[in-house]
Amino acid sequence: MNEYPIEYYQFFIKFNEGDYYTCHDLLEDMWMEDKSNLFLKGLLQMSVAIYHYSYGNVKGTRLMMKVAHEYLQPYRPKQWGLDLESVIAYIEHCISIIPDDIDKVSFSKIEELPALPTLFLYLEDD
């Protein structure tokens, strides 16, 4: 089995716990070491998108999900033990339900937005 940076393993734990803000920090630390790694940047953007949605920044969510989708394409079907087909399908599903006609909602109206599906990430053997 491949060895990955400890932050990558921590990312899986925090993502599955729903701590998307910490996911951003973990991935950004790794990405800063290698800014050409668009795989990490794609996961970073997806995490940021989910975080944005949680506080009503719908436009930011839409933009980040689309960028994440674009960045992850070249790494299909699998990268660093992650099944990108399921991740990309998740992103596409999110993009399809994020409202196009709303840019932002107040925190008190978050529950009026369509809920994003839950994604659990798992490391697989390469």
N, CA, C and O atoms as a printed pandas DataFrame, in Angstrom:
     atom_number atom_name residue_name chain_id  residue_number  x_coord  y_coord  z_coord
0              1         N          MET        A               1    0.847   -1.187    0.000
1              2        CA          MET        A               1    0.000    0.000    0.000
2              3         C          MET        A               1    0.890    1.246    0.000
3              4         O          MET        A               1    1.929    1.279    0.659
4              5         N          ASN        A               2    0.475    2.252   -0.735
5              6        CA          ASN        A               2    1.240    3.488   -0.820
6              7         C          ASN        A               2    1.182    4.262    0.484
7              8         O          ASN        A               2    0.214    4.184    1.240
8              9         N          GLU        A               3    2.241    5.004    0.719
9             10        CA          GLU        A               3    2.279    5.919    1.860
10            11         C          GLU        A               3    2.019    7.320    1.347
11            12         O          GLU        A               3    2.649    7.763    0.387
12            13         N          TYR        A               4    1.103    8.011    1.976
13            14        CA          TYR        A               4    0.759    9.372    1.601
14            15         C          TYR        A               4    1.110   10.302    2.761
15            16         O          TYR        A               4    1.343    9.842    3.879
16            17         N          PRO        A               5    1.146   11.598    2.498
17            18        CA          PRO        A               5    1.384   12.536    3.599
18            19         C          PRO        A               5    0.315   12.372    4.682
19            20         O          PRO        A               5   -0.844   12.081    4.385
20            21         N          ILE        A               6    0.714   12.561    5.927
21            22        CA          ILE        A               6   -0.213   12.397    7.048
22            23         C          ILE        A               6   -1.436   13.292    6.893
23            24         O          ILE        A               6   -2.536   12.919    7.300
24            25         N          GLU        A               7   -1.249   14.462    6.310
25            26        CA          GLU        A               7   -2.375   15.383    6.112
26            27         C          GLU        A               7   -3.436   14.784    5.197
27            28         O          GLU        A               7   -4.622   15.084    5.334
28            29         N          TYR        A               8   -3.003   13.931    4.258
29            30        CA          TYR        A               8   -3.958   13.305    3.342
30            31         C          TYR        A               8   -4.862   12.334    4.105
31            32         O          TYR        A               8   -6.073   12.309    3.885
32            33         N          TYR        A               9   -4.280   11.542    4.995
33            34        CA          TYR        A               9   -5.074   10.633    5.820
34            35         C          TYR        A               9   -6.015   11.428    6.731
35            36         O          TYR        A               9   -7.178   11.065    6.909
36            37         N          GLN        A              10   -5.492   12.519    7.304
37            38        CA          GLN        A              10   -6.310   13.361    8.175
38            39         C          GLN        A              10   -7.457   13.998    7.394
39            40         O          GLN        A              10   -8.552   14.181    7.927
40            41         N          PHE        A              11   -7.199   14.338    6.121
41            42        CA          PHE        A              11   -8.240   14.896    5.268
42            43         C          PHE        A              11   -9.438   13.935    5.178
43            44         O          PHE        A              11  -10.583   14.372    5.289
44            45         N          PHE        A              12   -9.186   12.646    4.980
45            46        CA          PHE        A              12  -10.272   11.669    4.873
46            47         C          PHE        A              12  -11.104   11.646    6.156
47            48         O          PHE        A              12  -12.333   11.610    6.114
48            49         N          ILE        A              13  -10.420   11.667    7.281
49            50        CA          ILE        A              13  -11.127   11.638    8.568
50            51         C          ILE        A              13  -11.992   12.884    8.721
51            52         O          ILE        A              13  -13.175   12.789    9.048
52            53         N          LYS        A              14  -11.401   14.048    8.484
53            54        CA          LYS        A              14  -12.136   15.309    8.668
54            55         C          LYS        A              14  -13.266   15.458    7.646
55            56         O          LYS        A              14  -14.336   15.967    7.981
56            57         N          PHE        A              15  -13.041   15.023    6.417
57            58        CA          PHE        A              15  -14.097   15.091    5.400
58            59         C          PHE        A              15  -15.285   14.237    5.823
59            60         O          PHE        A              15  -16.431   14.683    5.763
60            61         N          ASN        A              16  -15.012   13.023    6.247
61            62        CA          ASN        A              16  -16.094   12.114    6.633
62            63         C          ASN        A              16  -16.798   12.560    7.908
63            64         O          ASN        A              16  -17.934   12.159    8.165
64            65         N          GLU        A              17  -16.125   13.392    8.713
65            66        CA          GLU        A              17  -16.747   13.978    9.908
66            67         C          GLU        A              17  -17.545   15.239    9.562
67            68         O          GLU        A              17  -18.301   15.744   10.392
68            69         N          GLY        A              18  -17.373   15.754    8.319
69            70        CA          GLY        A              18  -18.072   16.968    7.913
70            71         C          GLY        A              18  -17.348   18.247    8.307
71            72         O          GLY        A              18  -17.944   19.324    8.305
72            73         N          ASP        A              19  -16.075   18.136    8.642
73            74        CA          ASP        A              19  -15.269   19.307    9.029
74            75         C          ASP        A              19  -14.534   19.829    7.791
75            76         O          ASP        A              19  -13.329   19.629    7.636
76            77         N          TYR        A              20  -15.283   20.497    6.919
77            78        CA          TYR        A              20  -14.751   20.906    5.621
78            79         C          TYR        A              20  -13.767   22.074    5.731
79            80         O          TYR        A              20  -12.902   22.240    4.871
80            81         N          TYR        A              21  -13.897   22.866    6.768
81            82        CA          TYR        A              21  -12.957   23.965    6.973
82            83         C          TYR        A              21  -11.556   23.407    7.260
83            84         O          TYR        A              21  -10.567   23.886    6.706
84            85         N          THR        A              22  -11.482   22.407    8.116
85            86        CA          THR        A              22  -10.191   21.779    8.416
86            87         C          THR        A              22   -9.652   21.060    7.182
87            88         O          THR        A              22   -8.442   21.033    6.961
88            89         N          CYS        A              23  -10.537   20.479    6.382
89            90        CA          CYS        A              23  -10.109   19.830    5.133
90            91         C          CYS        A              23   -9.344   20.821    4.265
91            92         O          CYS        A              23   -8.298   20.495    3.705
92            93         N          HIS        A              24   -9.870   22.015    4.161
93            94        CA          HIS        A              24   -9.214   23.064    3.382
94            95         C          HIS        A              24   -7.791   23.292    3.883
95            96         O          HIS        A              24   -6.847   23.335    3.094
96            97         N          ASP        A              25   -7.645   23.436    5.194
97            98        CA          ASP        A              25   -6.319   23.698    5.763
98            99         C          ASP        A              25   -5.352   22.545    5.491
99           100         O          ASP        A              25   -4.200   22.771    5.120
100          101         N          LEU        A              26   -5.818   21.325    5.674
101          102        CA          LEU        A              26   -4.965   20.150    5.455
102          103         C          LEU        A              26   -4.504   20.058    3.999
103          104         O          LEU        A              26   -3.325   19.837    3.722
104          105         N          LEU        A              27   -5.442   20.230    3.083
105          106        CA          LEU        A              27   -5.110   20.121    1.662
106          107         C          LEU        A              27   -4.254   21.291    1.195
107          108         O          LEU        A              27   -3.360   21.126    0.365
108          109         N          GLU        A              28   -4.532   22.461    1.729
109          110        CA          GLU        A              28   -3.750   23.629    1.324
110          111         C          GLU        A              28   -2.287   23.483    1.725
111          112         O          GLU        A              28   -1.391   23.865    0.972
112          113         N          ASP        A              29   -2.046   22.936    2.902
113          114        CA          ASP        A              29   -0.666   22.706    3.346
114          115         C          ASP        A              29    0.072   21.803    2.358
115          116         O          ASP        A              29    1.228   22.064    2.023
116          117         N          MET        A              30   -0.587   20.747    1.895
117          118        CA          MET        A              30    0.044   19.833    0.931
118          119         C          MET        A              30    0.191   20.499   -0.430
119          120         O          MET        A              30    1.228   20.374   -1.080
120          121         N          TRP        A              31   -0.845   21.203   -0.856
121          122        CA          TRP        A              31   -0.833   21.824   -2.172
122          123         C          TRP        A              31    0.238   22.909   -2.265
123          124         O          TRP        A              31    0.842   23.093   -3.322
124          125         N          MET        A              32    0.477   23.620   -1.176
125          126        CA          MET        A              32    1.506   24.665   -1.175
126          127         C          MET        A              32    2.897   24.078   -1.432
127          128         O          MET        A              32    3.790   24.772   -1.919
128          129         N          GLU        A              33    3.072   22.809   -1.105
129          130        CA          GLU        A              33    4.340   22.120   -1.367
130          131         C          GLU        A              33    4.512   21.796   -2.848
131          132         O          GLU        A              33    5.635   21.707   -3.344
132          133         N          ASP        A              34    3.399   21.619   -3.546
133          134        CA          ASP        A              34    3.433   21.267   -4.975
134          135         C          ASP        A              34    2.209   21.861   -5.669
135          136         O          ASP        A              34    1.185   21.195   -5.821
136          137         N          LYS        A              35    2.324   23.110   -6.084
137          138        CA          LYS        A              35    1.178   23.816   -6.664
138          139         C          LYS        A              35    0.769   23.277   -8.033
139          140         O          LYS        A              35   -0.273   23.663   -8.562
140          141         N          SER        A              36    1.573   22.394   -8.607
141          142        CA          SER        A              36    1.181   21.783   -9.874
142          143         C          SER        A              36    0.220   20.615   -9.655
143          144         O          SER        A              36   -0.332   20.084  -10.618
144          145         N          ASN        A              37    0.014   20.211   -8.405
145          146        CA          ASN        A              37   -0.844   19.073   -8.091
146          147         C          ASN        A              37   -2.311   19.514   -8.079
147          148         O          ASN        A              37   -2.848   19.906   -7.043
148          149         N          LEU        A              38   -2.939   19.443   -9.243
149          150        CA          LEU        A              38   -4.332   19.872   -9.362
150          151         C          LEU        A              38   -5.305   18.865   -8.760
151          152         O          LEU        A              38   -6.472   19.186   -8.539
152          153         N          PHE        A              39   -4.833   17.655   -8.495
153          154        CA          PHE        A              39   -5.649   16.675   -7.782
154          155         C          PHE        A              39   -5.958   17.210   -6.381
155          156         O          PHE        A              39   -7.112   17.249   -5.956
156          157         N          LEU        A              40   -4.899   17.622   -5.674
157          158        CA          LEU        A              40   -5.103   18.175   -4.338
158          159         C          LEU        A              40   -5.924   19.458   -4.396
159          160         O          LEU        A              40   -6.786   19.692   -3.550
160          161         N          LYS        A              41   -5.650   20.279   -5.395
161          162        CA          LYS        A              41   -6.386   21.537   -5.522
162          163         C          LYS        A              41   -7.868   21.268   -5.800
163          164         O          LYS        A              41   -8.731   21.989   -5.299
164          165         N          GLY        A              42   -8.164   20.244   -6.588
165          166        CA          GLY        A              42   -9.556   19.884   -6.855
166          167         C          GLY        A              42  -10.282   19.446   -5.593
167          168         O          GLY        A              42  -11.420   19.849   -5.354
168          169         N          LEU        A              43   -9.619   18.617   -4.783
169          170        CA          LEU        A              43  -10.233   18.194   -3.517
170          171         C          LEU        A              43  -10.393   19.381   -2.576
171          172         O          LEU        A              43  -11.378   19.483   -1.846
172          173         N          LEU        A              44   -9.415   20.272   -2.604
173          174        CA          LEU        A              44   -9.461   21.492   -1.798
174          175         C          LEU        A              44  -10.671   22.338   -2.193
175          176         O          LEU        A              44  -11.419   22.801   -1.332
176          177         N          GLN        A              45  -10.860   22.538   -3.502
177          178        CA          GLN        A              45  -11.968   23.356   -3.984
178          179         C          GLN        A              45  -13.313   22.718   -3.655
179          180         O          GLN        A              45  -14.266   23.420   -3.316
180          181         N          MET        A              46  -13.398   21.399   -3.752
181          182        CA          MET        A              46  -14.644   20.711   -3.398
182          183         C          MET        A              46  -14.965   20.927   -1.920
183          184         O          MET        A              46  -16.111   21.204   -1.564
184          185         N          SER        A              47  -13.960   20.801   -1.067
185          186        CA          SER        A              47  -14.162   20.997    0.374
186          187         C          SER        A              47  -14.595   22.426    0.679
187          188         O          SER        A              47  -15.502   22.656    1.478
188          189         N          VAL        A              48  -13.932   23.382    0.028
189          190        CA          VAL        A              48  -14.284   24.799    0.204
190          191         C          VAL        A              48  -15.719   25.042   -0.259
191          192         O          VAL        A              48  -16.466   25.780    0.383
192          193         N          ALA        A              49  -16.096   24.427   -1.359
193          194        CA          ALA        A              49  -17.458   24.602   -1.882
194          195         C          ALA        A              49  -18.499   24.146   -0.865
195          196         O          ALA        A              49  -19.479   24.848   -0.617
196          197         N          ILE        A              50  -18.289   22.987   -0.287
197          198        CA          ILE        A              50  -19.244   22.466    0.698
198          199         C          ILE        A              50  -19.301   23.392    1.913
199          200         O          ILE        A              50  -20.375   23.658    2.453
200          201         N          TYR        A              51  -18.146   23.874    2.329
201          202        CA          TYR        A              51  -18.090   24.809    3.449
202          203         C          TYR        A              51  -18.853   26.094    3.115
203          204         O          TYR        A              51  -19.637   26.572    3.934
204          205         N          HIS        A              52  -18.637   26.653    1.935
205          206        CA          HIS        A              52  -19.345   27.866    1.517
206          207         C          HIS        A              52  -20.870   27.658    1.575
207          208         O          HIS        A              52  -21.613   28.525    2.035
208          209         N          TYR        A              53  -21.301   26.513    1.108
209          210        CA          TYR        A              53  -22.740   26.231    1.067
210          211         C          TYR        A              53  -23.319   26.214    2.481
211          212         O          TYR        A              53  -24.464   26.612    2.695
212          213         N          SER        A              54  -22.527   25.754    3.436
213          214        CA          SER        A              54  -23.015   25.632    4.812
214          215         C          SER        A              54  -23.342   26.978    5.445
215          216         O          SER        A              54  -24.084   27.034    6.426
216          217         N          TYR        A              55  -22.804   28.055    4.904
217          218        CA          TYR        A              55  -23.159   29.362    5.452
218          219         C          TYR        A              55  -23.828   30.279    4.424
219          220         O          TYR        A              55  -23.889   31.491    4.627
220          221         N          GLY        A              56  -24.327   29.714    3.331
221          222        CA          GLY        A              56  -25.188   30.448    2.417
222          223         C          GLY        A              56  -24.528   31.116    1.233
223          224         O          GLY        A              56  -25.188   31.853    0.501
224          225         N          ASN        A              57  -23.243   30.882    1.023
225          226        CA          ASN        A              57  -22.558   31.457   -0.139
226          227         C          ASN        A              57  -22.773   30.526   -1.336
227          228         O          ASN        A              57  -21.912   29.716   -1.680
228          229         N          VAL        A              58  -23.932   30.665   -1.951
229          230        CA          VAL        A              58  -24.337   29.763   -3.037
230          231         C          VAL        A              58  -23.479   29.993   -4.284
231          232         O          VAL        A              58  -23.055   29.035   -4.930
232          233         N          LYS        A              59  -23.223   31.253   -4.620
233          234        CA          LYS        A              59  -22.408   31.554   -5.792
234          235         C          LYS        A              59  -21.003   30.971   -5.640
235          236         O          LYS        A              59  -20.481   30.368   -6.578
236          237         N          GLY        A              60  -20.391   31.145   -4.474
237          238        CA          GLY        A              60  -19.066   30.585   -4.215
238          239         C          GLY        A              60  -19.063   29.069   -4.318
239          240         O          GLY        A              60  -18.115   28.473   -4.828
240          241         N          THR        A              61  -20.122   28.456   -3.835
241          242        CA          THR        A              61  -20.254   26.997   -3.915
242          243         C          THR        A              61  -20.277   26.543   -5.367
243          244         O          THR        A              61  -19.559   25.625   -5.763
244          245         N          ARG        A              62  -21.117   27.207   -6.146
245          246        CA          ARG        A              62  -21.267   26.860   -7.563
246          247         C          ARG        A              62  -19.917   26.965   -8.282
247          248         O          ARG        A              62  -19.505   26.051   -8.995
248          249         N          LEU        A              63  -19.244   28.095   -8.079
249          250        CA          LEU        A              63  -17.952   28.321   -8.753
250          251         C          LEU        A              63  -16.903   27.299   -8.325
251          252         O          LEU        A              63  -16.202   26.740   -9.169
252          253         N          MET        A              64  -16.792   27.054   -7.028
253          254        CA          MET        A              64  -15.778   26.118   -6.518
254          255         C          MET        A              64  -16.048   24.685   -6.984
255          256         O          MET        A              64  -15.113   23.953   -7.309
256          257         N          MET        A              65  -17.313   24.284   -7.019
257          258        CA          MET        A              65  -17.643   22.927   -7.480
258          259         C          MET        A              65  -17.257   22.762   -8.951
259          260         O          MET        A              65  -16.724   21.724   -9.345
260          261         N          LYS        A              66  -17.525   23.780   -9.753
261          262        CA          LYS        A              66  -17.182   23.693  -11.179
262          263         C          LYS        A              66  -15.673   23.634  -11.378
263          264         O          LYS        A              66  -15.188   22.886  -12.227
264          265         N          VAL        A              67  -14.936   24.408  -10.611
265          266        CA          VAL        A              67  -13.475   24.387  -10.702
266          267         C          VAL        A              67  -12.935   23.037  -10.226
267          268         O          VAL        A              67  -12.036   22.473  -10.849
268          269         N          ALA        A              68  -13.480   22.523   -9.130
269          270        CA          ALA        A              68  -13.061   21.209   -8.625
270          271         C          ALA        A              68  -13.287   20.135   -9.688
271          272         O          ALA        A              68  -12.430   19.282   -9.915
272          273         N          HIS        A              69  -14.439   20.190  -10.328
273          274        CA          HIS        A              69  -14.780   19.234  -11.384
274          275         C          HIS        A              69  -13.731   19.279  -12.493
275          276         O          HIS        A              69  -13.262   18.244  -12.968
276          277         N          GLU        A              70  -13.378   20.482  -12.890
277          278        CA          GLU        A              70  -12.385   20.665  -13.958
278          279         C          GLU        A              70  -11.007   20.144  -13.538
279          280         O          GLU        A              70  -10.355   19.429  -14.299
280          281         N          TYR        A              71  -10.572   20.496  -12.345
281          282        CA          TYR        A              71   -9.240   20.090  -11.872
282          283         C          TYR        A              71   -9.097   18.576  -11.734
283          284         O          TYR        A              71   -8.017   18.037  -11.977
284          285         N          LEU        A              72  -10.155   17.891  -11.353
285          286        CA          LEU        A              72  -10.060   16.450  -11.083
286          287         C          LEU        A              72  -10.130   15.586  -12.340
287          288         O          LEU        A              72   -9.728   14.423  -12.302
288          289         N          GLN        A              73  -10.624   16.118  -13.435
289          290        CA          GLN        A              73  -10.809   15.335  -14.660
290          291         C          GLN        A              73   -9.558   14.553  -15.096
291          292         O          GLN        A              73   -9.663   13.359  -15.374
292          293         N          PRO        A              74   -8.383   15.192  -15.162
293          294        CA          PRO        A              74   -7.217   14.464  -15.680
294          295         C          PRO        A              74   -6.756   13.290  -14.806
295          296         O          PRO        A              74   -5.953   12.467  -15.246
296          297         N          TYR        A              75   -7.251   13.215  -13.594
297          298        CA          TYR        A              75   -6.793   12.184  -12.648
298          299         C          TYR        A              75   -7.717   10.967  -12.609
299          300         O          TYR        A              75   -7.471   10.022  -11.859
300          301         N          ARG        A              76   -8.768   10.992  -13.408
301          302        CA          ARG        A              76   -9.693    9.865  -13.456
302          303         C          ARG        A              76   -8.979    8.618  -13.957
303          304         O          ARG        A              76   -8.023    8.747  -14.722
304          305         N          PRO        A              77   -9.383    7.446  -13.573
305          306        CA          PRO        A              77  -10.491    7.121  -12.682
306          307         C          PRO        A              77  -10.091    7.081  -11.201
307          308         O          PRO        A              77  -10.955    7.088  -10.324
308          309         N          LYS        A              78   -8.771    7.039  -10.920
309          310        CA          LYS        A              78   -8.347    6.867   -9.542
310          311         C          LYS        A              78   -7.005    7.562   -9.338
311          312         O          LYS        A              78   -6.121    7.498  -10.193
312          313         N          GLN        A              79   -6.870    8.213   -8.214
313          314        CA          GLN        A              79   -5.621    8.890   -7.880
314          315         C          GLN        A              79   -5.397    8.786   -6.376
315          316         O          GLN        A              79   -6.329    8.958   -5.590
316          317         N          TRP        A              80   -4.190    8.511   -5.990
317          318        CA          TRP        A              80   -3.808    8.428   -4.570
318          319         C          TRP        A              80   -4.802    7.589   -3.768
319          320         O          TRP        A              80   -5.170    7.948   -2.650
320          321         N          GLY        A              81   -5.235    6.462   -4.356
321          322        CA          GLY        A              81   -6.142    5.562   -3.651
322          323         C          GLY        A              81   -7.572    6.050   -3.546
323          324         O          GLY        A              81   -8.369    5.469   -2.809
324          325         N          LEU        A              82   -7.915    7.112   -4.273
325          326        CA          LEU        A              82   -9.266    7.665   -4.209
326          327         C          LEU        A              82   -9.990    7.424   -5.525
327          328         O          LEU        A              82   -9.495    7.766   -6.599
328          329         N          ASP        A              83  -11.184    6.821   -5.419
329          330        CA          ASP        A              83  -12.031    6.576   -6.588
330          331         C          ASP        A              83  -12.627    7.909   -7.039
331          332         O          ASP        A              83  -13.602    8.392   -6.462
332          333         N          LEU        A              84  -12.040    8.485   -8.060
333          334        CA          LEU        A              84  -12.496    9.795   -8.528
334          335         C          LEU        A              84  -13.803    9.725   -9.298
335          336         O          LEU        A              84  -14.492   10.735   -9.440
336          337         N          GLU        A              85  -14.149    8.558   -9.793
337          338        CA          GLU        A              85  -15.438    8.446  -10.486
338          339         C          GLU        A              85  -16.582    8.780   -9.524
339          340         O          GLU        A              85  -17.527    9.474   -9.899
340          341         N          SER        A              86  -16.498    8.289   -8.293
341          342        CA          SER        A              86  -17.559    8.594   -7.321
342          343         C          SER        A              86  -17.485   10.049   -6.873
343          344         O          SER        A              86  -18.519   10.678   -6.648
344          345         N          VAL        A              87  -16.283   10.588   -6.741
345          346        CA          VAL        A              87  -16.137   11.996   -6.344
346          347         C          VAL        A              87  -16.696   12.912   -7.427
347          348         O          VAL        A              87  -17.424   13.861   -7.134
348          349         N          ILE        A              88  -16.354   12.624   -8.675
349          350        CA          ILE        A              88  -16.834   13.459   -9.784
350          351         C          ILE        A              88  -18.350   13.335   -9.938
351          352         O          ILE        A              88  -19.023   14.327  -10.218
352          353         N          ALA        A              89  -18.887   12.145   -9.762
353          354        CA          ALA        A              89  -20.348   11.976   -9.807
354          355         C          ALA        A              89  -21.009   12.783   -8.689
355          356         O          ALA        A              89  -22.065   13.382   -8.891
356          357         N          TYR        A              90  -20.387   12.797   -7.516
357          358        CA          TYR        A              90  -20.898   13.597   -6.395
358          359         C          TYR        A              90  -20.898   15.085   -6.755
359          360         O          TYR        A              90  -21.892   15.778   -6.542
360          361         N          ILE        A              91  -19.788   15.567   -7.298
361          362        CA          ILE        A              91  -19.683   16.980   -7.686
362          363         C          ILE        A              91  -20.753   17.321   -8.721
363          364         O          ILE        A              91  -21.412   18.356   -8.620
364          365         N          GLU        A              92  -20.925   16.454   -9.710
365          366        CA          GLU        A              92  -21.930   16.696  -10.749
366          367         C          GLU        A              92  -23.337   16.741  -10.152
367          368         O          GLU        A              92  -24.165   17.560  -10.552
368          369         N          HIS        A              93  -23.597   15.857   -9.193
369          370        CA          HIS        A              93  -24.905   15.855   -8.530
370          371         C          HIS        A              93  -25.096   17.163   -7.764
371          372         O          HIS        A              93  -26.161   17.776   -7.835
372          373         N          CYS        A              94  -24.067   17.589   -7.033
373          374        CA          CYS        A              94  -24.158   18.854   -6.298
374          375         C          CYS        A              94  -24.434   20.016   -7.252
375          376         O          CYS        A              94  -25.316   20.838   -7.003
376          377         N          ILE        A              95  -23.683   20.074   -8.333
377          378        CA          ILE        A              95  -23.863   21.160   -9.304
378          379         C          ILE        A              95  -25.302   21.178   -9.825
379          380         O          ILE        A              95  -25.871   22.244  -10.056
380          381         N          SER        A              96  -25.881   19.994  -10.008
381          382        CA          SER        A              96  -27.247   19.921  -10.550
382          383         C          SER        A              96  -28.304   20.400   -9.563
383          384         O          SER        A              96  -29.396   20.783   -9.982
384          385         N          ILE        A              97  -28.009   20.391   -8.250
385          386        CA          ILE        A              97  -29.041   20.802   -7.282
386          387         C          ILE        A              97  -28.774   22.167   -6.651
387          388         O          ILE        A              97  -29.650   22.715   -5.982
388          389         N          ILE        A              98  -27.584   22.722   -6.852
389          390        CA          ILE        A              98  -27.293   24.060   -6.327
390          391         C          ILE        A              98  -28.097   25.058   -7.161
391          392         O          ILE        A              98  -27.992   25.065   -8.387
392          393         N          PRO        A              99  -28.891   25.894   -6.509
393          394        CA          PRO        A              99  -29.724   26.840   -7.265
394          395         C          PRO        A              99  -28.882   27.779   -8.142
395          396         O          PRO        A              99  -27.868   28.318   -7.700
396          397         N          ASP        A             100  -29.320   27.957   -9.379
397          398        CA          ASP        A             100  -28.624   28.850  -10.319
398          399         C          ASP        A             100  -29.004   30.308  -10.127
399          400         O          ASP        A             100  -28.254   31.208  -10.504
400          401         N          ASP        A             101  -30.171   30.537   -9.539
401          402        CA          ASP        A             101  -30.718   31.890   -9.473
402          403         C          ASP        A             101  -30.512   32.571   -8.118
403          404         O          ASP        A             101  -31.092   33.624   -7.855
404          405         N          ILE        A             102  -29.695   31.974   -7.272
405          406        CA          ILE        A             102  -29.418   32.533   -5.941
406          407         C          ILE        A             102  -27.903   32.673   -5.794
407          408         O          ILE        A             102  -27.158   31.749   -6.122
408          409         N          ASP        A             103  -27.452   33.816   -5.307
409          410        CA          ASP        A             103  -26.028   33.995   -5.041
410          411         C          ASP        A             103  -25.697   33.795   -3.569
411          412         O          ASP        A             103  -24.636   33.276   -3.222
412          413         N          LYS        A             104  -26.618   34.214   -2.714
413          414        CA          LYS        A             104  -26.352   34.146   -1.283
414          415         C          LYS        A             104  -27.664   34.111   -0.525
415          416         O          LYS        A             104  -28.646   34.728   -0.937
416          417         N          VAL        A             105  -27.679   33.387    0.585
417          418        CA          VAL        A             105  -28.825   33.428    1.490
418          419         C          VAL        A             105  -28.293   33.705    2.895
419          420         O          VAL        A             105  -27.164   33.348    3.231
420          421         N          SER        A             106  -29.120   34.342    3.695
421          422        CA          SER        A             106  -28.707   34.614    5.073
422          423         C          SER        A             106  -28.639   33.299    5.844
423          424         O          SER        A             106  -29.288   32.314    5.491
424          425         N          PHE        A             107  -27.838   33.314    6.903
425          426        CA          PHE        A             107  -27.640   32.093    7.682
426          427         C          PHE        A             107  -28.970   31.555    8.209
427          428         O          PHE        A             107  -29.146   30.343    8.328
428          429         N          SER        A             108  -29.896   32.445    8.522
429          430        CA          SER        A             108  -31.193   32.017    9.065
430          431         C          SER        A             108  -32.059   31.302    8.021
431          432         O          SER        A             108  -33.059   30.674    8.370
432          433         N          LYS        A             109  -31.676   31.398    6.740
433          434        CA          LYS        A             109  -32.472   30.765    5.676
434          435         C          LYS        A             109  -31.736   29.595    5.007
435          436         O          LYS        A             109  -32.175   29.092    3.973
436          437         N          ILE        A             110  -30.631   29.172    5.596
437          438        CA          ILE        A             110  -29.835   28.071    5.034
438          439         C          ILE        A             110  -30.694   26.828    4.793
439          440         O          ILE        A             110  -30.549   26.146    3.778
440          441         N          GLU        A             111  -31.587   26.547    5.737
441          442        CA          GLU        A             111  -32.399   25.318    5.621
442          443         C          GLU        A             111  -33.343   25.358    4.431
443          444         O          GLU        A             111  -33.921   24.332    4.074
444          445         N          GLU        A             112  -33.515   26.528    3.806
445          446        CA          GLU        A             112  -34.360   26.629    2.615
446          447         C          GLU        A             112  -33.634   26.174    1.343
447          448         O          GLU        A             112  -34.257   25.911    0.314
448          449         N          LEU        A             113  -32.316   26.091    1.440
449          450        CA          LEU        A             113  -31.547   25.609    0.279
450          451         C          LEU        A             113  -31.702   24.100    0.155
451          452         O          LEU        A             113  -31.870   23.408    1.158
452          453         N          PRO        A             114  -31.646   23.583   -1.077
453          454        CA          PRO        A             114  -31.652   22.116   -1.219
454          455         C          PRO        A             114  -30.410   21.545   -0.527
455          456         O          PRO        A             114  -29.309   22.071   -0.686
456          457         N          ALA        A             115  -30.589   20.490    0.223
457          458        CA          ALA        A             115  -29.464   19.879    0.943
458          459         C          ALA        A             115  -28.524   19.190   -0.045
459          460         O          ALA        A             115  -28.961   18.510   -0.973
460          461         N          LEU        A             116  -27.230   19.384    0.175
461          462        CA          LEU        A             116  -26.257   18.647   -0.633
462          463         C          LEU        A             116  -26.198   17.215   -0.131
463          464         O          LEU        A             116  -26.348   16.973    1.066
464          465         N          PRO        A             117  -25.982   16.264   -1.029
465          466        CA          PRO        A             117  -25.867   14.871   -0.585
466          467         C          PRO        A             117  -24.605   14.698    0.261
467          468         O          PRO        A             117  -23.703   15.536    0.237
468          469         N          THR        A             118  -24.564   13.622    0.987
469          470        CA          THR        A             118  -23.384   13.301    1.795
470          471         C          THR        A             118  -22.471   12.390    0.998
471          472         O          THR        A             118  -22.924   11.447    0.348
472          473         N          LEU        A             119  -21.194   12.679    1.053
473          474        CA          LEU        A             119  -20.197   11.832    0.402
474          475         C          LEU        A             119  -19.229   11.348    1.465
475          476         O          LEU        A             119  -18.729   12.143    2.262
476          477         N          PHE        A             120  -18.963   10.057    1.483
477          478        CA          PHE        A             120  -17.941    9.496    2.359
478          479         C          PHE        A             120  -16.786    9.053    1.465
479          480         O          PHE        A             120  -16.983    8.379    0.455
480          481         N          LEU        A             121  -15.596    9.443    1.856
481          482        CA          LEU        A             121  -14.398    9.109    1.088
482          483         C          LEU        A             121  -13.654    7.962    1.729
483          484         O          LEU        A             121  -13.543    7.889    2.953
484          485         N          TYR        A             122  -13.143    7.064    0.900
485          486        CA          TYR        A             122  -12.405    5.903    1.382
486          487         C          TYR        A             122  -11.136    5.733    0.563
487          488         O          TYR        A             122  -11.132    5.919   -0.654
488          489         N          LEU        A             123  -10.062    5.378    1.252
489          490        CA          LEU        A             123   -8.822    5.036    0.560
490          491         C          LEU        A             123   -8.902    3.594    0.101
491          492         O          LEU        A             123   -9.294    2.709    0.861
492          493         N          GLU        A             124   -8.530    3.369   -1.138
493          494        CA          GLU        A             124   -8.483    2.014   -1.694
494          495         C          GLU        A             124   -7.057    1.707   -2.087
495          496         O          GLU        A             124   -6.253    2.618   -2.280
496          497         N          ASP        A             125   -6.740    0.444   -2.206
497          498        CA          ASP        A             125   -5.416    0.063   -2.697
498          499         C          ASP        A             125   -5.282    0.488   -4.146
499          500         O          ASP        A             125   -6.228    0.366   -4.925
500          501         N          ASP        A             126   -4.114    0.984   -4.508
501          502        CA          ASP        A             126   -3.866    1.357   -5.905
502          503         C          ASP        A             126   -3.685    0.138   -6.773
503          504         O          ASP        A             126   -3.467    0.265   -7.978
